[in-house]
Amino acid sequence: FNCSLFAYGQTGSGKSYSMIGYGVNRGIVPIACDELFQQIQHKKDSTIVCKR
């Protein structure tokens, strides 16, 4: 999995809130991390093969 997040905007426009969140209002970073680890857990039983 590869991922990039970029927040751009005027000072005070809510970038940190959107990215991290506050209290029970989670931002995109914790939500994305939870989803990523759930996907990894679901694929844990899968076999991964790397070839050159």
PDB file of N, CA, C and O in Angstrom:
ATOM      1  N   PHE A   1       0.839  -1.172   0.000  1.00  0.00           N
ATOM      2  CA  PHE A   1       0.000   0.000   0.000  1.00  0.00           C
ATOM      3  C   PHE A   1       0.887   1.238   0.000  1.00  0.00           C
ATOM      4  O   PHE A   1       1.857   1.316   0.753  1.00  0.00           O
ATOM      5  N   ASN A   2       0.555   2.182  -0.831  1.00  0.00           N
ATOM      6  CA  ASN A   2       1.234   3.472  -0.858  1.00  0.00           C
ATOM      7  C   ASN A   2       0.184   4.555  -0.702  1.00  0.00           C
ATOM      8  O   ASN A   2      -0.912   4.459  -1.254  1.00  0.00           O
ATOM      9  N   CYS A   3       0.529   5.583   0.053  1.00  0.00           N
ATOM     10  CA  CYS A   3      -0.456   6.639   0.274  1.00  0.00           C
ATOM     11  C   CYS A   3       0.261   7.949   0.562  1.00  0.00           C
ATOM     12  O   CYS A   3       1.303   7.973   1.217  1.00  0.00           O
ATOM     13  N   SER A   4      -0.305   9.019   0.070  1.00  0.00           N
ATOM     14  CA  SER A   4       0.176  10.363   0.385  1.00  0.00           C
ATOM     15  C   SER A   4      -1.018  11.240   0.710  1.00  0.00           C
ATOM     16  O   SER A   4      -2.057  11.163   0.054  1.00  0.00           O
ATOM     17  N   LEU A   5      -0.863  12.068   1.722  1.00  0.00           N
ATOM     18  CA  LEU A   5      -1.889  13.047   2.077  1.00  0.00           C
ATOM     19  C   LEU A   5      -1.234  14.408   2.120  1.00  0.00           C
ATOM     20  O   LEU A   5      -0.135  14.567   2.652  1.00  0.00           O
ATOM     21  N   PHE A   6      -1.910  15.382   1.560  1.00  0.00           N
ATOM     22  CA  PHE A   6      -1.368  16.732   1.510  1.00  0.00           C
ATOM     23  C   PHE A   6      -2.480  17.704   1.867  1.00  0.00           C
ATOM     24  O   PHE A   6      -3.554  17.686   1.266  1.00  0.00           O
ATOM     25  N   ALA A   7      -2.212  18.539   2.839  1.00  0.00           N
ATOM     26  CA  ALA A   7      -3.206  19.545   3.234  1.00  0.00           C
ATOM     27  C   ALA A   7      -2.653  20.924   2.890  1.00  0.00           C
ATOM     28  O   ALA A   7      -1.562  21.294   3.322  1.00  0.00           O
ATOM     29  N   TYR A   8      -3.409  21.666   2.118  1.00  0.00           N
ATOM     30  CA  TYR A   8      -2.992  22.993   1.686  1.00  0.00           C
ATOM     31  C   TYR A   8      -4.145  23.955   1.914  1.00  0.00           C
ATOM     32  O   TYR A   8      -5.294  23.651   1.595  1.00  0.00           O
ATOM     33  N   GLY A   9      -3.835  25.094   2.457  1.00  0.00           N
ATOM     34  CA  GLY A   9      -4.888  26.085   2.639  1.00  0.00           C
ATOM     35  C   GLY A   9      -4.449  27.212   3.549  1.00  0.00           C
ATOM     36  O   GLY A   9      -3.359  27.197   4.122  1.00  0.00           O
ATOM     37  N   GLN A  10      -5.303  28.158   3.659  1.00  0.00           N
ATOM     38  CA  GLN A  10      -5.056  29.344   4.459  1.00  0.00           C
ATOM     39  C   GLN A  10      -4.929  28.976   5.936  1.00  0.00           C
ATOM     40  O   GLN A  10      -5.542  28.016   6.403  1.00  0.00           O
ATOM     41  N   THR A  11      -4.128  29.748   6.659  1.00  0.00           N
ATOM     42  CA  THR A  11      -3.993  29.564   8.100  1.00  0.00           C
ATOM     43  C   THR A  11      -5.357  29.666   8.762  1.00  0.00           C
ATOM     44  O   THR A  11      -6.131  30.585   8.493  1.00  0.00           O
ATOM     45  N   GLY A  12      -5.637  28.697   9.639  1.00  0.00           N
ATOM     46  CA  GLY A  12      -6.895  28.712  10.370  1.00  0.00           C
ATOM     47  C   GLY A  12      -8.077  28.127   9.617  1.00  0.00           C
ATOM     48  O   GLY A  12      -9.218  28.241  10.064  1.00  0.00           O
ATOM     49  N   SER A  13      -7.809  27.496   8.467  1.00  0.00           N
ATOM     50  CA  SER A  13      -8.921  26.974   7.662  1.00  0.00           C
ATOM     51  C   SER A  13      -9.356  25.563   8.054  1.00  0.00           C
ATOM     52  O   SER A  13     -10.339  25.053   7.515  1.00  0.00           O
ATOM     53  N   GLY A  14      -8.641  24.923   8.986  1.00  0.00           N
ATOM     54  CA  GLY A  14      -9.051  23.606   9.470  1.00  0.00           C
ATOM     55  C   GLY A  14      -8.262  22.435   8.927  1.00  0.00           C
ATOM     56  O   GLY A  14      -8.743  21.303   8.965  1.00  0.00           O
ATOM     57  N   LYS A  15      -7.064  22.676   8.422  1.00  0.00           N
ATOM     58  CA  LYS A  15      -6.251  21.588   7.869  1.00  0.00           C
ATOM     59  C   LYS A  15      -5.908  20.550   8.928  1.00  0.00           C
ATOM     60  O   LYS A  15      -6.089  19.353   8.701  1.00  0.00           O
ATOM     61  N   SER A  16      -5.423  20.986  10.068  1.00  0.00           N
ATOM     62  CA  SER A  16      -5.056  20.044  11.133  1.00  0.00           C
ATOM     63  C   SER A  16      -6.269  19.281  11.629  1.00  0.00           C
ATOM     64  O   SER A  16      -6.187  18.078  11.876  1.00  0.00           O
ATOM     65  N   TYR A  17      -7.380  19.959  11.776  1.00  0.00           N
ATOM     66  CA  TYR A  17      -8.612  19.309  12.213  1.00  0.00           C
ATOM     67  C   TYR A  17      -9.034  18.244  11.205  1.00  0.00           C
ATOM     68  O   TYR A  17      -9.419  17.139  11.589  1.00  0.00           O
ATOM     69  N   SER A  18      -8.963  18.572   9.922  1.00  0.00           N
ATOM     70  CA  SER A  18      -9.353  17.613   8.881  1.00  0.00           C
ATOM     71  C   SER A  18      -8.410  16.415   8.840  1.00  0.00           C
ATOM     72  O   SER A  18      -8.845  15.283   8.627  1.00  0.00           O
ATOM     73  N   MET A  19      -7.126  16.664   9.042  1.00  0.00           N
ATOM     74  CA  MET A  19      -6.140  15.593   8.959  1.00  0.00           C
ATOM     75  C   MET A  19      -6.136  14.717  10.212  1.00  0.00           C
ATOM     76  O   MET A  19      -6.128  13.491  10.106  1.00  0.00           O
ATOM     77  N   ILE A  20      -6.143  15.326  11.385  1.00  0.00           N
ATOM     78  CA  ILE A  20      -5.987  14.591  12.642  1.00  0.00           C
ATOM     79  C   ILE A  20      -7.306  14.423  13.379  1.00  0.00           C
ATOM     80  O   ILE A  20      -7.564  13.372  13.964  1.00  0.00           O
ATOM     81  N   GLY A  21      -8.131  15.444  13.354  1.00  0.00           N
ATOM     82  CA  GLY A  21      -9.398  15.402  14.076  1.00  0.00           C
ATOM     83  C   GLY A  21      -9.228  15.893  15.504  1.00  0.00           C
ATOM     84  O   GLY A  21      -8.169  16.389  15.889  1.00  0.00           O
ATOM     85  N   TYR A  22     -10.286  15.746  16.273  1.00  0.00           N
ATOM     86  CA  TYR A  22     -10.262  16.172  17.667  1.00  0.00           C
ATOM     87  C   TYR A  22     -11.284  15.349  18.431  1.00  0.00           C
ATOM     88  O   TYR A  22     -12.463  15.332  18.079  1.00  0.00           O
ATOM     89  N   GLY A  23     -10.834  14.664  19.479  1.00  0.00           N
ATOM     90  CA  GLY A  23     -11.743  13.857  20.286  1.00  0.00           C
ATOM     91  C   GLY A  23     -12.399  12.755  19.466  1.00  0.00           C
ATOM     92  O   GLY A  23     -11.725  12.006  18.759  1.00  0.00           O
ATOM     93  N   VAL A  24     -13.721  12.664  19.570  1.00  0.00           N
ATOM     94  CA  VAL A  24     -14.445  11.607  18.845  1.00  0.00           C
ATOM     95  C   VAL A  24     -14.560  11.909  17.355  1.00  0.00           C
ATOM     96  O   VAL A  24     -14.892  11.017  16.574  1.00  0.00           O
ATOM     97  N   ASN A  25     -14.294  13.137  16.947  1.00  0.00           N
ATOM     98  CA  ASN A  25     -14.331  13.529  15.531  1.00  0.00           C
ATOM     99  C   ASN A  25     -12.965  13.262  14.915  1.00  0.00           C
ATOM    100  O   ASN A  25     -12.095  14.133  14.883  1.00  0.00           O
ATOM    101  N   ARG A  26     -12.800  12.046  14.431  1.00  0.00           N
ATOM    102  CA  ARG A  26     -11.503  11.629  13.906  1.00  0.00           C
ATOM    103  C   ARG A  26     -11.263  12.216  12.524  1.00  0.00           C
ATOM    104  O   ARG A  26     -12.191  12.386  11.733  1.00  0.00           O
ATOM    105  N   GLY A  27     -10.010  12.519  12.251  1.00  0.00           N
ATOM    106  CA  GLY A  27      -9.633  13.064  10.955  1.00  0.00           C
ATOM    107  C   GLY A  27      -9.315  11.965   9.953  1.00  0.00           C
ATOM    108  O   GLY A  27      -9.460  10.777  10.244  1.00  0.00           O
ATOM    109  N   ILE A  28      -8.882  12.377   8.778  1.00  0.00           N
ATOM    110  CA  ILE A  28      -8.626  11.436   7.692  1.00  0.00           C
ATOM    111  C   ILE A  28      -7.435  10.522   7.986  1.00  0.00           C
ATOM    112  O   ILE A  28      -7.441   9.371   7.549  1.00  0.00           O
ATOM    113  N   VAL A  29      -6.424  10.987   8.705  1.00  0.00           N
ATOM    114  CA  VAL A  29      -5.246  10.154   8.980  1.00  0.00           C
ATOM    115  C   VAL A  29      -5.603   8.956   9.863  1.00  0.00           C
ATOM    116  O   VAL A  29      -5.304   7.827   9.474  1.00  0.00           O
ATOM    117  N   PRO A  30      -6.231   9.144  11.036  1.00  0.00           N
ATOM    118  CA  PRO A  30      -6.573   7.961  11.830  1.00  0.00           C
ATOM    119  C   PRO A  30      -7.594   7.051  11.143  1.00  0.00           C
ATOM    120  O   PRO A  30      -7.540   5.832  11.305  1.00  0.00           O
ATOM    121  N   ILE A  31      -8.509   7.624  10.390  1.00  0.00           N
ATOM    122  CA  ILE A  31      -9.488   6.802   9.669  1.00  0.00           C
ATOM    123  C   ILE A  31      -8.781   5.964   8.600  1.00  0.00           C
ATOM    124  O   ILE A  31      -9.056   4.772   8.465  1.00  0.00           O
ATOM    125  N   ALA A  32      -7.878   6.579   7.849  1.00  0.00           N
ATOM    126  CA  ALA A  32      -7.148   5.861   6.800  1.00  0.00           C
ATOM    127  C   ALA A  32      -6.247   4.781   7.395  1.00  0.00           C
ATOM    128  O   ALA A  32      -6.140   3.690   6.834  1.00  0.00           O
ATOM    129  N   CYS A  33      -5.600   5.072   8.521  1.00  0.00           N
ATOM    130  CA  CYS A  33      -4.741   4.076   9.169  1.00  0.00           C
ATOM    131  C   CYS A  33      -5.557   2.881   9.640  1.00  0.00           C
ATOM    132  O   CYS A  33      -5.138   1.738   9.459  1.00  0.00           O
ATOM    133  N   ASP A  34      -6.704   3.128  10.236  1.00  0.00           N
ATOM    134  CA  ASP A  34      -7.576   2.028  10.659  1.00  0.00           C
ATOM    135  C   ASP A  34      -7.976   1.163   9.474  1.00  0.00           C
ATOM    136  O   ASP A  34      -7.934  -0.064   9.556  1.00  0.00           O
ATOM    137  N   GLU A  35      -8.360   1.791   8.385  1.00  0.00           N
ATOM    138  CA  GLU A  35      -8.766   1.046   7.188  1.00  0.00           C
ATOM    139  C   GLU A  35      -7.600   0.241   6.621  1.00  0.00           C
ATOM    140  O   GLU A  35      -7.774  -0.909   6.217  1.00  0.00           O
ATOM    141  N   LEU A  36      -6.425   0.839   6.591  1.00  0.00           N
ATOM    142  CA  LEU A  36      -5.240   0.151   6.090  1.00  0.00           C
ATOM    143  C   LEU A  36      -4.952  -1.100   6.912  1.00  0.00           C
ATOM    144  O   LEU A  36      -4.729  -2.174   6.353  1.00  0.00           O
ATOM    145  N   PHE A  37      -4.955  -0.964   8.238  1.00  0.00           N
ATOM    146  CA  PHE A  37      -4.663  -2.113   9.090  1.00  0.00           C
ATOM    147  C   PHE A  37      -5.775  -3.160   9.045  1.00  0.00           C
ATOM    148  O   PHE A  37      -5.498  -4.348   9.212  1.00  0.00           O
ATOM    149  N   GLN A  38      -7.015  -2.753   8.827  1.00  0.00           N
ATOM    150  CA  GLN A  38      -8.096  -3.725   8.642  1.00  0.00           C
ATOM    151  C   GLN A  38      -7.880  -4.527   7.362  1.00  0.00           C
ATOM    152  O   GLN A  38      -8.076  -5.742   7.342  1.00  0.00           O
ATOM    153  N   GLN A  39      -7.475  -3.842   6.298  1.00  0.00           N
ATOM    154  CA  GLN A  39      -7.207  -4.533   5.034  1.00  0.00           C
ATOM    155  C   GLN A  39      -6.045  -5.510   5.184  1.00  0.00           C
ATOM    156  O   GLN A  39      -6.091  -6.620   4.655  1.00  0.00           O
ATOM    157  N   ILE A  40      -5.008  -5.098   5.903  1.00  0.00           N
ATOM    158  CA  ILE A  40      -3.864  -5.983   6.146  1.00  0.00           C
ATOM    159  C   ILE A  40      -4.318  -7.201   6.937  1.00  0.00           C
ATOM    160  O   ILE A  40      -3.922  -8.323   6.622  1.00  0.00           O
ATOM    161  N   GLN A  41      -5.140  -6.997   7.959  1.00  0.00           N
ATOM    162  CA  GLN A  41      -5.634  -8.101   8.779  1.00  0.00           C
ATOM    163  C   GLN A  41      -6.453  -9.081   7.937  1.00  0.00           C
ATOM    164  O   GLN A  41      -6.323 -10.294   8.100  1.00  0.00           O
ATOM    165  N   HIS A  42      -7.292  -8.567   7.045  1.00  0.00           N
ATOM    166  CA  HIS A  42      -8.102  -9.439   6.187  1.00  0.00           C
ATOM    167  C   HIS A  42      -7.233 -10.240   5.225  1.00  0.00           C
ATOM    168  O   HIS A  42      -7.583 -11.361   4.857  1.00  0.00           O
ATOM    169  N   LYS A  43      -6.117  -9.679   4.824  1.00  0.00           N
ATOM    170  CA  LYS A  43      -5.239 -10.351   3.869  1.00  0.00           C
ATOM    171  C   LYS A  43      -4.133 -11.135   4.563  1.00  0.00           C
ATOM    172  O   LYS A  43      -3.256 -11.692   3.903  1.00  0.00           O
ATOM    173  N   LYS A  44      -4.173 -11.177   5.883  1.00  0.00           N
ATOM    174  CA  LYS A  44      -3.133 -11.834   6.672  1.00  0.00           C
ATOM    175  C   LYS A  44      -2.979 -13.302   6.290  1.00  0.00           C
ATOM    176  O   LYS A  44      -1.869 -13.833   6.295  1.00  0.00           O
ATOM    177  N   ASP A  45      -4.075 -13.951   5.963  1.00  0.00           N
ATOM    178  CA  ASP A  45      -4.033 -15.362   5.615  1.00  0.00           C
ATOM    179  C   ASP A  45      -3.651 -15.597   4.158  1.00  0.00           C
ATOM    180  O   ASP A  45      -3.495 -16.743   3.735  1.00  0.00           O
ATOM    181  N   SER A  46      -3.499 -14.536   3.398  1.00  0.00           N
ATOM    182  CA  SER A  46      -3.134 -14.661   1.990  1.00  0.00           C
ATOM    183  C   SER A  46      -1.639 -14.917   1.856  1.00  0.00           C
ATOM    184  O   SER A  46      -0.851 -14.571   2.736  1.00  0.00           O
ATOM    185  N   THR A  47      -1.276 -15.517   0.759  1.00  0.00           N
ATOM    186  CA  THR A  47       0.127 -15.739   0.461  1.00  0.00           C
ATOM    187  C   THR A  47       0.599 -14.632  -0.473  1.00  0.00           C
ATOM    188  O   THR A  47      -0.047 -14.336  -1.478  1.00  0.00           O
ATOM    189  N   ILE A  48       1.716 -14.033  -0.136  1.00  0.00           N
ATOM    190  CA  ILE A  48       2.290 -12.971  -0.959  1.00  0.00           C
ATOM    191  C   ILE A  48       3.574 -13.507  -1.573  1.00  0.00           C
ATOM    192  O   ILE A  48       4.447 -14.013  -0.868  1.00  0.00           O
ATOM    193  N   VAL A  49       3.681 -13.393  -2.880  1.00  0.00           N
ATOM    194  CA  VAL A  49       4.849 -13.882  -3.588  1.00  0.00           C
ATOM    195  C   VAL A  49       5.513 -12.706  -4.285  1.00  0.00           C
ATOM    196  O   VAL A  49       4.859 -11.931  -4.982  1.00  0.00           O
ATOM    197  N   CYS A  50       6.815 -12.584  -4.090  1.00  0.00           N
ATOM    198  CA  CYS A  50       7.596 -11.541  -4.766  1.00  0.00           C
ATOM    199  C   CYS A  50       8.540 -12.221  -5.747  1.00  0.00           C
ATOM    200  O   CYS A  50       9.259 -13.153  -5.383  1.00  0.00           O
ATOM    201  N   LYS A  51       8.536 -11.759  -6.976  1.00  0.00           N
ATOM    202  CA  LYS A  51       9.410 -12.331  -8.002  1.00  0.00           C
ATOM    203  C   LYS A  51      10.283 -11.236  -8.576  1.00  0.00           C
ATOM    204  O   LYS A  51       9.888 -10.072  -8.651  1.00  0.00           O
ATOM    205  N   ARG A  52      11.468 -11.631  -8.976  1.00  0.00           N
ATOM    206  CA  ARG A  52      12.382 -10.688  -9.616  1.00  0.00           C
ATOM    207  C   ARG A  52      12.353 -10.864 -11.098  1.00  0.00           C
ATOM    208  O   ARG A  52      13.060 -10.157 -11.818  1.00  0.00           O
TER     209      ARG A  52
END
